[in-house]
Amino acid sequence: MRWVPLCFLLWAVEPPRLTRDLPTAVRVSWVRGEQPVVWVLPRAGDGFAHLAARYCGGAEKAQELAQANPRIPHPMQGIRVRIPWQLLAPDRRAEILQQLFPHDRRVAGGYEHQVVAPWGGEPESWWEVAQWFTGEGSRYAEVRQANPQVPLFPPVGARILIPEALLLPEFRALTVGGQAVEVGTWPLPTPTATPTTPGVSRLTPVPTLTPSPIPSPTGKPPSVAGEAGRPPLQQEKKVEVVPGAPLEYQEGFAIYRLAPGEALYSAVVVRFTGLLHAADVNATALKLAELSGVSDVTAIPVGYPIRIPFDLLLPEYLPAGHPRRREWERERQELASIRRVIRAANLEGIHVILDAGHGGSDTGAIANGVWEATYTYDVMTRLKRVLQRETKATVWLLVRDEALGDHPPDRNILPQRRDQVLLTNPPYPLEDSTVGVHLRWVLANSLVAKLQKRGVTPEQMVFLSIHADSLHPSVRGLMVYVPGRKFRPGEARPPSYLPRVKEVMEVGRWRFSSQFAARSEALSAQVAESLVRSARRFHLPVHPFDPVRPHVIRGGRAWVPAVLRYCGAPTSLLVELVNLNNDEDRKLLLSWQFREKLAHALAAGLAEGFSR
């Protein structure tokens, strides 16, 4: 049983996009999570040098402008020219932002931005505001300090002050009172005076604005009468990830016809069966190829029908009325009826129990010499630092590296160490992986029991175990596992072979009612969905199919990791940061900046999960 959370299906299919025509035939196309792209109409006689001088700050940028328009040999009237955001002159960027946000204004002491949710849906985040007006999204903490009462997720209409010292030079050059310095030919609207709303939140989602080629604001190549011979611009194929995919049904089989650019492994096996591990994906791909009469899985024609037996399909892809699908729909309705009672602004009163998978003698997954345990510990300590600095959460660690401690170094490649210990009493050196797995949930449950005795309700606790997966190379991106209720036992007891640490003696038998199991899956999934939404806003890679899952499928068996199966915290999560077998994912994990961004994204996701 697995499911696609409906709350972010639209984001997965099509990221929010803003398209707006500005004065003098300037058009802005802006996909959330990317940098804006400006499209301009050349004047008669314009070349790239003229456009570069007019919009980019100098004719010397002509070559870069031409490279940004490889399908246009030279500018032509009626055909828009693409200008990437980073190529625009700074004063032009300021003018465009002023026109996109007409209620913003220059004030004594800085610049006021009014939150307007430019893409629709969720309003802009603190990181985005800092990125636009200070040039560095990481300065969002300083912006927050200047606005201490704006909520965690700034509502539409809230006004945020960007202090003078943080402003980009082009915004400092504007005159106080809302009128712009005359630095261009585009007229600027007069800002509307609105009472200032002081305040900011303690934590926000963090997107990264990066350039991306966008053919046009409409998603189609620029075109006018007379350019019929111009080849279309290539667009990256977007993955459709909605239930009710284009399947045809026969007796006991579903039929899927491959679209251009799709492969049997990722487009069919991973998507419709939920399998992820290389051996499972490869074996199933060969089975489907044989059933479909395919002799070469690397050369399947576009539109070729692939047969998928019903017993391999995820329940959401079965025909309406199929018993497994009806059961899946009933369970989804039951879980959807469970709501979190506790709301905690900026994680106030929330206890976050952090675990980094494996460690010591257990390296976890290894790919190209990269140890899972090394880098998940680094992300865990970064997350601890962000939570303690930026939120009101209380953080507890289950594992510690005796050499590194809690202070992650700003280094890309980290030394491979075996110094991690579990923080039991006395500490347990991670010498045996099986013992280590069970001691983790025992340690977590001992902590849950102690917190309850202090008056902390279970809903104020969240357990988060951080891992990196080893899957089929075609799979990439962050995933989150939650404890599916079907995999919760009625009770859990520490195995007899565990060392006699204090926590083993304290925990004893731990009982799980059916009501607890159902509530745990629902509450865990609620926070898991927030982690995924946050990761997308941070522009981090996320698995495109079912990134929140209630169990693992491997070797034909469905199961839940022991740290989730036996955990006594109702909200229990295991996050797989990346797929180490995917070259792009692994390369990202080897960047300390990426690991820092992961930590901010996870912290923001936790905060969101307890604030809505």
Backbone torsions as a table, in degrees:
resi	resn	phi	psi	omega
1	MET	NA	123.3	175.5
2	ARG	-148.0	163.2	-171.1
3	TRP	-151.0	157.6	176.4
4	VAL	-105.6	116.6	179.8
5	PRO	-61.9	122.3	-175.5
6	LEU	-67.4	-20.8	-172.7
7	CYS	-67.8	-18.0	178.7
8	PHE	-131.3	22.3	177.0
9	LEU	-61.8	-42.9	-176.9
10	LEU	-64.0	-36.1	177.5
11	TRP	-64.4	-39.3	-178.2
12	ALA	-67.4	-35.0	-177.6
13	VAL	-78.8	-46.1	-175.3
14	GLU	-147.2	107.3	179.1
15	PRO	-58.2	148.9	179.2
16	PRO	-56.2	136.4	-176.9
17	ARG	-130.5	138.9	173.9
18	LEU	-112.7	128.4	173.4
19	THR	-127.6	124.6	-176.5
20	ARG	-146.2	135.0	174.7
21	ASP	-88.4	128.2	178.6
22	LEU	-106.1	173.9	179.8
23	PRO	-56.6	160.2	177.7
24	THR	54.6	41.9	170.9
25	ALA	62.0	26.5	175.0
26	VAL	-92.7	134.7	179.7
27	ARG	-123.2	138.6	178.2
28	VAL	-114.3	129.8	172.7
29	SER	-118.1	125.3	-171.1
30	TRP	-140.1	112.2	174.2
31	VAL	-93.8	130.6	-178.5
32	ARG	-61.9	134.9	-176.3
33	GLY	94.2	-4.8	177.4
34	GLU	-127.1	170.6	175.6
35	GLN	-80.7	150.0	176.8
36	PRO	-63.0	158.3	173.5
37	VAL	-125.8	133.0	-179.6
38	VAL	-103.9	136.2	177.3
39	TRP	-118.4	126.5	-177.2
40	VAL	-124.1	151.7	176.7
41	LEU	-97.8	120.5	179.0
42	PRO	-64.9	154.7	172.0
43	ARG	-89.6	168.2	178.1
44	ALA	-58.8	129.4	177.9
45	GLY	85.2	-1.9	-179.6
46	ASP	-69.4	137.8	166.6
47	GLY	-113.6	-178.6	179.6
48	PHE	-62.6	-31.6	178.9
49	ALA	-65.9	-40.0	178.1
50	HIS	-63.0	-45.6	-178.7
51	LEU	-66.0	-39.4	179.2
52	ALA	-63.4	-41.0	178.7
53	ALA	-65.5	-35.9	-175.3
54	ARG	-78.3	-38.3	-171.2
55	TYR	-114.6	-21.7	-171.3
56	CYS	-110.1	1.2	176.1
57	GLY	93.1	0.0	178.6
58	GLY	170.5	146.2	-179.5
59	ALA	-64.4	-18.8	-179.5
60	GLU	-66.5	-12.9	177.9
61	LYS	-87.2	8.2	-175.2
62	ALA	-60.8	-41.8	-178.4
63	GLN	-64.7	-42.3	177.9
64	GLU	-63.5	-38.2	179.0
65	LEU	-65.7	-40.7	177.3
66	ALA	-63.3	-40.0	179.5
67	GLN	-65.3	-27.2	177.7
68	ALA	-77.9	-7.1	-179.8
69	ASN	-131.1	63.2	-172.3
70	PRO	-64.8	-18.8	-179.0
71	ARG	-89.9	-2.3	-178.1
72	ILE	-116.5	104.2	-179.5
73	PRO	-59.6	-38.4	176.8
74	HIS	-155.6	151.8	-177.9
75	PRO	-59.4	142.1	179.0
76	MET	-134.0	143.3	177.0
77	GLN	-59.5	136.3	177.5
78	GLY	90.4	-10.8	179.8
79	ILE	-113.8	119.5	-176.1
80	ARG	-69.3	143.5	176.7
81	VAL	-105.2	134.5	-177.2
82	ARG	-86.8	128.6	176.5
83	ILE	-121.5	109.0	177.4
84	PRO	-61.2	150.2	-175.7
85	TRP	-56.6	-43.8	-175.5
86	GLN	-70.4	-14.6	179.0
87	LEU	-88.7	-17.3	178.6
88	LEU	-67.0	147.7	172.8
89	ALA	-64.7	146.2	-178.1
90	PRO	-54.5	-40.6	-178.8
91	ASP	-67.4	-30.2	176.0
92	ARG	-67.6	-39.8	178.7
93	ARG	-62.6	-41.1	178.3
94	ALA	-62.9	-41.7	179.5
95	GLU	-61.4	-43.2	-177.8
96	ILE	-65.4	-44.1	179.0
97	LEU	-63.5	-35.6	177.5
98	GLN	-65.5	-35.2	179.2
99	GLN	-76.8	-32.3	176.9
100	LEU	-73.1	-29.4	179.6
101	PHE	-122.5	76.1	-171.2
102	PRO	-67.3	-14.2	179.9
103	HIS	-94.2	1.3	174.4
104	ASP	-71.5	156.7	-179.2
105	ARG	-157.7	149.9	173.9
106	ARG	-80.1	129.9	-179.3
107	VAL	-131.9	166.1	175.3
108	ALA	-62.0	125.4	179.4
109	GLY	94.1	-1.5	177.9
110	GLY	158.1	-142.8	-175.7
111	TYR	-141.4	131.9	-179.3
112	GLU	-100.9	129.3	175.5
113	HIS	-113.2	130.8	175.9
114	GLN	-98.0	127.1	-178.9
115	VAL	-69.0	127.2	-175.9
116	VAL	-130.6	-2.8	-176.5
117	ALA	52.9	65.9	-171.2
118	PRO	-61.0	-26.1	-179.4
119	TRP	-93.3	0.2	-170.2
120	GLY	80.8	170.0	179.4
121	GLY	71.1	-130.2	-175.6
122	GLU	-73.7	140.0	178.4
123	PRO	-66.6	168.0	178.2
124	GLU	-63.5	153.6	-177.5
125	SER	-96.7	169.9	177.0
126	TRP	-60.3	-42.3	-179.2
127	TRP	-60.1	-43.6	-179.0
128	GLU	-62.7	-43.7	179.3
129	VAL	-60.8	-45.0	178.9
130	ALA	-63.5	-38.6	179.5
131	GLN	-61.2	-44.7	-175.2
132	TRP	-68.9	-41.3	-168.4
133	PHE	-106.6	-16.0	175.7
134	THR	-112.7	-15.4	-179.2
135	GLY	89.2	-9.3	-179.2
136	GLU	-136.9	112.8	177.8
137	GLY	-60.3	-28.4	-178.5
138	SER	-67.3	-9.5	178.4
139	ARG	-87.3	10.5	-178.4
140	TYR	-59.5	-31.0	179.8
141	ALA	-62.9	-38.9	178.9
142	GLU	-68.4	-37.1	176.8
143	VAL	-65.4	-41.2	178.8
144	ARG	-58.1	-41.2	-177.2
145	GLN	-62.7	-27.2	179.2
146	ALA	-81.7	-7.8	-176.4
147	ASN	-137.5	66.6	-166.9
148	PRO	-69.7	-6.9	-175.9
149	GLN	-115.0	0.8	176.1
150	VAL	-71.9	136.8	-173.4
151	PRO	-68.0	173.3	-176.8
152	LEU	-53.5	-44.6	176.2
153	PHE	-115.1	100.5	-173.0
154	PRO	-55.2	126.2	-179.7
155	PRO	-77.8	159.9	175.4
156	VAL	-58.3	133.6	-179.6
157	GLY	100.0	-20.1	178.6
158	ALA	-65.1	145.0	179.1
159	ARG	-110.3	132.4	-176.7
160	ILE	-117.9	128.2	177.9
161	LEU	-91.8	125.1	171.5
162	ILE	-98.4	112.5	-174.3
163	PRO	-58.8	149.3	-178.3
164	GLU	-50.6	-44.5	-174.6
165	ALA	-66.5	-19.7	-178.0
166	LEU	-94.8	-16.5	-172.1
167	LEU	-65.4	144.8	169.2
168	LEU	-63.1	152.1	-178.0
169	PRO	-55.7	-36.5	-177.4
170	GLU	-65.8	-26.2	176.8
171	PHE	-86.4	-31.7	175.0
172	ARG	-66.1	-26.3	-179.0
173	ALA	-72.8	-14.5	179.1
174	LEU	-73.9	148.3	-177.9
175	THR	-81.3	147.4	178.8
176	VAL	-66.5	137.8	-179.5
177	GLY	114.7	-3.6	173.3
178	GLY	99.4	-11.1	-179.9
179	GLN	-89.9	135.7	-177.2
180	ALA	-82.6	148.7	170.1
181	VAL	-66.7	143.2	-178.7
182	GLU	-73.1	97.3	-178.6
183	VAL	-122.7	8.7	-179.7
184	GLY	-165.7	-171.2	-177.0
185	THR	-103.1	-5.5	-177.9
186	TRP	-86.7	131.2	177.1
187	PRO	-71.9	146.1	179.8
188	LEU	-110.2	139.7	177.6
189	PRO	-71.0	153.0	177.1
190	THR	-80.6	120.7	-178.3
191	PRO	-62.3	146.6	177.4
192	THR	-88.2	130.0	179.5
193	ALA	-70.6	126.7	179.7
194	THR	-132.4	137.7	179.8
195	PRO	-55.6	137.3	-178.4
196	THR	-72.8	131.6	173.5
197	THR	-102.1	109.1	-178.3
198	PRO	-71.0	157.5	167.3
199	GLY	116.0	157.0	170.4
200	VAL	-149.3	176.9	179.5
201	SER	-91.4	-177.2	177.1
202	ARG	-95.1	-18.4	-174.4
203	LEU	-157.6	146.4	179.7
204	THR	-145.2	158.0	171.6
205	PRO	-62.2	151.1	-173.9
206	VAL	-124.3	97.0	172.3
207	PRO	-85.9	160.3	174.6
208	THR	-117.0	122.8	-179.6
209	LEU	-86.1	113.9	-180.0
210	THR	-128.2	148.2	-177.1
211	PRO	-68.7	146.2	176.7
212	SER	-147.2	134.4	-178.8
213	PRO	-66.6	121.9	178.2
214	ILE	-119.6	116.3	-175.2
215	PRO	-56.3	-43.7	178.4
216	SER	-166.5	165.8	179.9
217	PRO	-61.1	-22.9	-179.6
218	THR	-93.2	-2.0	-177.5
219	GLY	86.0	0.8	179.5
220	LYS	-114.7	156.5	177.6
221	PRO	-61.8	146.7	175.2
222	PRO	-57.2	137.3	-178.1
223	SER	-151.6	145.0	171.6
224	VAL	-142.8	166.1	178.1
225	ALA	-58.3	132.6	176.7
226	GLY	102.9	-5.3	179.3
227	GLU	-111.3	32.5	-176.3
228	ALA	-59.2	-27.9	-177.5
229	GLY	-81.9	-4.5	-176.9
230	ARG	-74.4	127.0	179.3
231	PRO	-66.5	142.7	-179.3
232	PRO	-70.1	151.8	175.0
233	LEU	-73.2	142.3	-179.8
234	GLN	-80.1	137.1	176.7
235	GLN	-117.9	142.8	176.5
236	GLU	-68.0	135.1	-179.3
237	LYS	-67.1	132.3	179.2
238	LYS	-93.5	141.0	-178.4
239	VAL	-86.8	129.9	176.1
240	GLU	-89.1	126.2	-175.1
241	VAL	-129.7	53.1	179.4
242	VAL	-117.3	145.7	172.6
243	PRO	-59.5	154.2	-176.3
244	GLY	77.6	36.1	177.9
245	ALA	-60.0	164.1	-176.1
246	PRO	-68.7	79.3	178.6
247	LEU	-110.9	143.2	171.0
248	GLU	-106.8	145.9	-174.9
249	TYR	-116.3	136.6	173.1
250	GLN	-125.0	-173.5	-180.0
251	GLU	-63.6	100.6	176.6
252	GLY	79.7	2.9	-177.8
253	PHE	-134.1	150.6	165.6
254	ALA	-108.3	146.4	179.0
255	ILE	-114.8	127.8	174.1
256	TYR	-123.5	132.7	-179.5
257	ARG	-102.9	122.3	-175.5
258	LEU	-63.1	135.7	175.8
259	ALA	-92.8	165.4	178.7
260	PRO	-56.3	134.5	177.4
261	GLY	85.1	-3.1	-177.9
262	GLU	-91.6	150.4	178.4
263	ALA	-120.1	154.7	-177.7
264	LEU	-60.8	-38.2	-175.8
265	TYR	-64.5	-58.1	-172.8
266	SER	-83.5	-39.8	-173.7
267	ALA	-76.8	-24.0	-176.6
268	VAL	-116.8	-60.5	-173.1
269	VAL	-64.4	-56.1	-177.3
270	VAL	-63.5	-40.1	-174.4
271	ARG	-72.1	-49.0	-169.8
272	PHE	-97.1	-19.9	179.6
273	THR	-106.1	-18.5	179.2
274	GLY	80.7	2.3	178.8
275	LEU	-73.1	144.8	-176.0
276	LEU	-130.4	-32.0	-174.1
277	HIS	-77.4	143.4	-168.8
278	ALA	-53.3	-47.7	-177.2
279	ALA	-62.6	-41.8	179.8
280	ASP	-66.9	-44.6	-178.3
281	VAL	-64.2	-46.1	-178.4
282	ASN	-64.0	-43.9	-179.0
283	ALA	-65.1	-40.9	-179.6
284	THR	-69.5	-37.8	177.2
285	ALA	-60.5	-42.2	178.8
286	LEU	-65.9	-38.3	178.6
287	LYS	-63.9	-45.7	179.5
288	LEU	-65.6	-36.5	177.7
289	ALA	-62.0	-43.3	179.7
290	GLU	-65.0	-43.2	178.9
291	LEU	-64.3	-27.6	-175.3
292	SER	-98.4	1.5	178.9
293	GLY	74.4	30.1	179.9
294	VAL	-97.4	126.3	179.9
295	SER	-94.8	-26.0	-178.8
296	ASP	-132.1	106.8	-175.5
297	VAL	-69.6	-13.0	179.6
298	THR	-91.8	-2.5	-176.4
299	ALA	-137.1	52.3	179.8
300	ILE	-89.2	126.3	-178.0
301	PRO	-64.7	151.9	174.5
302	VAL	-60.2	134.4	179.3
303	GLY	86.7	-1.6	-177.6
304	TYR	-69.0	133.3	-177.7
305	PRO	-77.9	124.0	177.1
306	ILE	-105.0	126.8	-178.3
307	ARG	-92.2	130.1	-179.3
308	ILE	-124.4	114.1	178.5
309	PRO	-61.3	145.5	-179.3
310	PHE	-57.6	-33.7	-176.4
311	ASP	-70.0	-11.8	175.9
312	LEU	-96.2	-16.9	-174.8
313	LEU	-75.1	143.5	167.3
314	LEU	-63.8	148.7	-173.9
315	PRO	-60.2	-32.2	-178.2
316	GLU	-68.3	-14.2	179.9
317	TYR	-102.7	3.0	176.6
318	LEU	-77.9	160.5	179.2
319	PRO	-62.0	148.8	175.9
320	ALA	-57.6	134.7	-179.5
321	GLY	95.2	-13.2	176.5
322	HIS	-64.6	138.9	-176.1
323	PRO	-54.4	-43.1	-179.4
324	ARG	-65.7	-36.3	178.7
325	ARG	-70.0	-40.0	178.8
326	ARG	-62.1	-40.4	178.1
327	GLU	-64.5	-41.5	178.5
328	TRP	-62.2	-44.0	-179.9
329	GLU	-64.9	-39.4	179.0
330	ARG	-63.6	-43.5	179.9
331	GLU	-65.6	-37.9	178.2
332	ARG	-62.1	-40.8	179.7
333	GLN	-65.0	-39.8	179.4
334	GLU	-64.0	-45.8	-179.2
335	LEU	-66.4	-35.5	-179.3
336	ALA	-66.0	-22.5	-178.9
337	SER	-79.5	-12.4	-179.4
338	ILE	-88.4	126.2	-177.5
339	ARG	-123.7	148.4	176.7
340	ARG	-72.5	134.2	-179.3
341	VAL	-85.4	-42.2	-175.0
342	ILE	-82.3	131.0	171.5
343	ARG	-118.0	130.4	-175.6
344	ALA	-129.3	110.6	178.0
345	ALA	-68.9	124.5	178.0
346	ASN	56.2	34.7	176.4
347	LEU	61.7	24.5	177.9
348	GLU	-65.4	126.8	-179.6
349	GLY	83.4	-0.6	-178.6
350	ILE	-92.7	136.1	177.0
351	HIS	-105.6	118.6	-177.8
352	VAL	-105.2	118.2	179.0
353	ILE	-99.8	114.5	-174.5
354	LEU	-105.8	139.7	178.3
355	ASP	-136.7	139.2	171.8
356	ALA	-109.3	124.3	-173.4
357	GLY	-63.4	149.5	174.2
358	HIS	66.0	-143.3	-179.2
359	GLY	105.4	163.4	-177.7
360	GLY	65.2	-127.6	179.8
361	SER	-72.6	-14.6	-178.8
362	ASP	-99.3	104.3	-178.0
363	THR	-75.1	-16.1	-169.9
364	GLY	75.2	-157.6	179.6
365	ALA	-64.6	146.3	176.3
366	ILE	-129.3	130.1	176.3
367	ALA	-141.7	122.6	-178.9
368	ASN	52.0	39.2	177.7
369	GLY	80.6	1.6	-179.9
370	VAL	-91.3	122.0	178.5
371	TRP	-89.0	131.5	175.7
372	GLU	-57.7	-47.5	-173.7
373	ALA	-60.6	-34.6	-177.9
374	THR	-63.1	-45.9	-171.2
375	TYR	-88.6	-26.7	175.1
376	THR	-70.8	-33.6	175.6
377	TYR	-64.6	-40.4	178.7
378	ASP	-60.6	-44.8	179.8
379	VAL	-66.2	-38.5	179.3
380	MET	-60.2	-45.2	-179.1
381	THR	-69.1	-33.0	174.7
382	ARG	-65.6	-41.9	178.7
383	LEU	-63.6	-42.1	176.8
384	LYS	-57.2	-44.0	-178.4
385	ARG	-64.2	-43.2	179.8
386	VAL	-64.5	-45.2	-179.0
387	LEU	-61.7	-40.7	-177.8
388	GLN	-73.6	-31.6	-179.1
389	ARG	-83.1	-37.0	-166.9
390	GLU	-110.4	-9.6	-179.5
391	THR	-130.2	178.8	178.2
392	LYS	-104.1	16.3	-179.7
393	ALA	-71.6	153.7	169.1
394	THR	-99.3	127.4	-172.9
395	VAL	-110.9	134.7	177.3
396	TRP	-124.1	134.2	177.5
397	LEU	-105.6	142.8	175.7
398	LEU	-97.0	-18.1	-173.9
399	VAL	-136.5	151.3	179.8
400	ARG	-145.0	138.5	172.8
401	ASP	-91.6	116.6	-174.3
402	GLU	-63.3	-27.4	-178.9
403	ALA	-86.4	-42.2	-175.5
404	LEU	-86.9	-30.7	-176.5
405	GLY	67.6	-145.9	-176.3
406	ASP	-103.3	16.3	-173.4
407	HIS	-118.2	93.8	-177.4
408	PRO	-68.2	133.6	179.2
409	PRO	-79.3	148.8	176.7
410	ASP	-83.0	68.6	-179.8
411	ARG	-129.1	141.1	178.8
412	ASN	-70.9	-60.2	-177.9
413	ILE	-93.0	124.6	-175.8
414	LEU	-104.3	148.7	177.2
415	PRO	-68.1	142.3	179.6
416	GLN	-82.4	115.2	-176.6
417	ARG	-120.8	157.3	175.6
418	ARG	-123.7	37.4	-172.2
419	ASP	-99.4	5.6	-176.5
420	GLN	-74.3	142.9	176.1
421	VAL	-131.8	151.3	171.5
422	LEU	-82.4	141.4	-173.7
423	LEU	-87.7	49.1	171.7
424	THR	-78.3	179.5	178.8
425	ASN	-121.3	102.5	0.8
426	PRO	-77.6	165.6	179.4
427	PRO	-58.2	144.1	179.8
428	TYR	-107.1	116.3	174.3
429	PRO	-67.9	130.7	-173.1
430	LEU	-74.0	80.5	-177.8
431	GLU	-96.4	-24.3	-177.5
432	ASP	-128.9	123.0	-174.1
433	SER	-66.5	-39.1	-180.0
434	THR	-66.0	-44.4	176.4
435	VAL	-60.5	-42.6	-179.1
436	GLY	-61.4	-40.2	-179.9
437	VAL	-61.8	-47.3	-176.2
438	HIS	-74.5	-33.3	177.4
439	LEU	-65.0	-27.6	-179.8
440	ARG	-63.5	-49.5	-178.1
441	TRP	-71.5	-30.5	175.1
442	VAL	-63.6	-45.6	179.0
443	LEU	-63.0	-42.6	179.0
444	ALA	-63.4	-43.6	-178.5
445	ASN	-69.0	-34.2	175.4
446	SER	-62.0	-40.4	178.8
447	LEU	-67.6	-40.6	177.5
448	VAL	-58.7	-45.0	-179.2
449	ALA	-63.4	-41.1	179.8
450	LYS	-65.2	-40.9	179.7
451	LEU	-66.6	-37.5	178.4
452	GLN	-63.1	-38.8	178.0
453	LYS	-63.9	-25.9	178.3
454	ARG	-86.7	3.1	177.4
455	GLY	95.0	6.9	177.8
456	VAL	-82.9	126.2	179.0
457	THR	-76.8	150.1	-178.7
458	PRO	-55.8	-32.7	-179.3
459	GLU	-68.2	-12.8	176.8
460	GLN	-88.6	8.5	-178.7
461	MET	-117.8	144.5	174.2
462	VAL	-139.5	131.5	177.3
463	PHE	-104.7	128.6	-178.4
464	LEU	-132.7	116.0	177.5
465	SER	-105.5	129.1	-171.9
466	ILE	-105.8	128.5	-176.7
467	HIS	-139.0	173.4	168.9
468	ALA	-135.2	131.3	-170.1
469	ASP	-89.8	169.0	175.8
470	SER	-131.6	93.1	-170.9
471	LEU	-120.2	-171.8	174.2
472	HIS	-59.4	138.1	-175.7
473	PRO	-58.5	-21.6	-180.0
474	SER	-76.3	-13.1	-178.0
475	VAL	-91.8	138.9	175.3
476	ARG	-150.4	162.8	172.8
477	GLY	103.1	164.9	-178.2
478	LEU	-69.7	141.9	173.3
479	MET	-137.3	157.3	177.7
480	VAL	-132.0	130.1	174.6
481	TYR	-103.2	140.2	176.2
482	VAL	-124.0	160.3	-177.1
483	PRO	-78.2	98.4	175.7
484	GLY	-57.7	135.4	-172.2
485	ARG	-63.3	-28.6	-179.6
486	LYS	-66.4	-17.6	-175.0
487	PHE	-103.6	3.4	175.7
488	ARG	-82.4	129.0	174.6
489	PRO	-78.4	169.0	176.3
490	GLY	-69.9	-29.4	177.6
491	GLU	-155.4	163.7	178.1
492	ALA	-135.0	139.0	176.2
493	ARG	-130.1	140.5	176.5
494	PRO	-60.7	131.8	177.9
495	PRO	-57.3	150.0	-175.5
496	SER	-67.0	-21.4	-177.0
497	TYR	-84.9	0.1	179.0
498	LEU	-70.8	147.6	177.1
499	PRO	-62.6	152.2	-174.2
500	ARG	-84.1	59.7	175.1
501	VAL	-77.1	165.2	-174.8
502	LYS	-57.4	-39.9	-175.2
503	GLU	-66.3	-35.4	177.9
504	VAL	-63.4	-40.0	179.9
505	MET	-69.6	-30.0	-177.1
506	GLU	-78.9	-38.5	-169.6
507	VAL	-72.8	-51.3	-178.2
508	GLY	59.4	-134.1	-178.4
509	ARG	-88.2	136.0	179.1
510	TRP	-121.9	120.4	-175.1
511	ARG	-98.9	144.0	177.5
512	PHE	-126.6	114.7	175.3
513	SER	-79.5	163.1	177.6
514	SER	-64.2	-33.8	177.8
515	GLN	-66.3	-41.4	177.6
516	PHE	-61.9	-43.3	-177.8
517	ALA	-61.8	-43.7	179.5
518	ALA	-66.6	-44.5	-179.6
519	ARG	-65.6	-37.9	179.6
520	SER	-63.4	-43.3	179.0
521	GLU	-63.4	-43.3	-177.4
522	ALA	-65.9	-47.6	-178.2
523	LEU	-68.1	-38.3	178.3
524	SER	-64.8	-42.2	179.3
525	ALA	-64.2	-34.9	179.4
526	GLN	-61.0	-46.1	179.4
527	VAL	-72.7	-36.1	178.4
528	ALA	-59.9	-41.1	178.1
529	GLU	-63.5	-36.7	176.8
530	SER	-65.1	-38.7	176.6
531	LEU	-61.6	-41.7	-179.7
532	VAL	-66.9	-44.1	178.3
533	ARG	-60.4	-42.0	179.5
534	SER	-63.8	-44.3	179.2
535	ALA	-59.0	-39.2	178.8
536	ARG	-67.0	-39.8	179.2
537	ARG	-67.4	-28.9	176.0
538	PHE	-79.7	-0.5	-178.8
539	HIS	61.1	40.3	175.2
540	LEU	-94.9	149.6	177.7
541	PRO	-65.3	132.7	179.0
542	VAL	-128.3	138.7	178.4
543	HIS	-56.1	129.4	-172.0
544	PRO	-76.3	-18.6	-176.5
545	PHE	-117.0	117.4	176.6
546	ASP	49.5	63.8	-179.4
547	PRO	-70.2	-13.4	173.7
548	VAL	-111.9	121.8	-172.2
549	ARG	-133.5	140.5	-179.8
550	PRO	-89.8	3.8	175.5
551	HIS	-167.9	164.9	175.4
552	VAL	-98.7	142.8	172.2
553	ILE	-115.8	122.3	178.6
554	ARG	-153.0	132.8	178.4
555	GLY	60.6	32.3	179.5
556	GLY	78.5	8.4	-177.5
557	ARG	-124.7	138.6	175.4
558	ALA	-101.2	136.3	-177.8
559	TRP	-158.9	167.3	177.4
560	VAL	-120.6	132.9	178.9
561	PRO	-54.2	146.5	-175.0
562	ALA	-58.1	-34.6	-178.3
563	VAL	-65.5	-22.9	174.1
564	LEU	-93.3	-40.3	-173.9
565	ARG	-60.8	-37.5	-175.0
566	TYR	-108.6	5.8	-175.4
567	CYS	-74.0	135.1	-179.2
568	GLY	-87.1	-5.9	175.7
569	ALA	-80.4	124.0	-178.0
570	PRO	-55.7	-37.7	178.5
571	THR	-97.3	103.2	-176.2
572	SER	-129.6	130.0	-174.0
573	LEU	-136.6	145.8	169.9
574	LEU	-125.8	114.4	-176.9
575	VAL	-102.8	129.8	172.4
576	GLU	-98.4	109.3	-172.7
577	LEU	-65.5	-45.4	-175.5
578	VAL	-151.3	172.2	170.1
579	ASN	-103.0	110.1	-176.9
580	LEU	-64.1	-21.6	178.9
581	ASN	-80.5	-8.6	176.2
582	ASN	-93.6	124.1	-173.6
583	ASP	-59.4	-40.7	-178.6
584	GLU	-67.0	-44.3	179.1
585	ASP	-61.7	-46.5	-176.9
586	ARG	-63.1	-40.1	178.8
587	LYS	-62.4	-40.3	178.2
588	LEU	-62.8	-43.8	-176.9
589	LEU	-62.9	-24.0	-179.9
590	LEU	-81.8	6.3	175.8
591	SER	-104.7	125.4	179.9
592	TRP	-68.1	-28.4	177.0
593	GLN	-65.8	-38.5	177.7
594	PHE	-65.5	-41.3	179.4
595	ARG	-65.2	-35.9	176.1
596	GLU	-65.5	-40.8	178.6
597	LYS	-65.0	-39.3	175.2
598	LEU	-56.6	-44.8	-179.1
599	ALA	-61.4	-43.4	178.4
600	HIS	-64.7	-40.4	-179.2
601	ALA	-64.6	-43.3	179.7
602	LEU	-65.5	-41.9	178.8
603	ALA	-62.7	-43.5	178.8
604	ALA	-64.2	-39.2	178.4
605	GLY	-64.3	-41.2	176.2
606	LEU	-62.1	-44.2	-179.8
607	ALA	-61.7	-41.8	179.0
608	GLU	-65.6	-39.9	-178.0
609	GLY	-62.1	-25.4	-179.8
610	PHE	-106.3	10.6	-178.0
611	SER	-117.7	-1.9	-176.6
612	ARG	-123.6	NA	NA
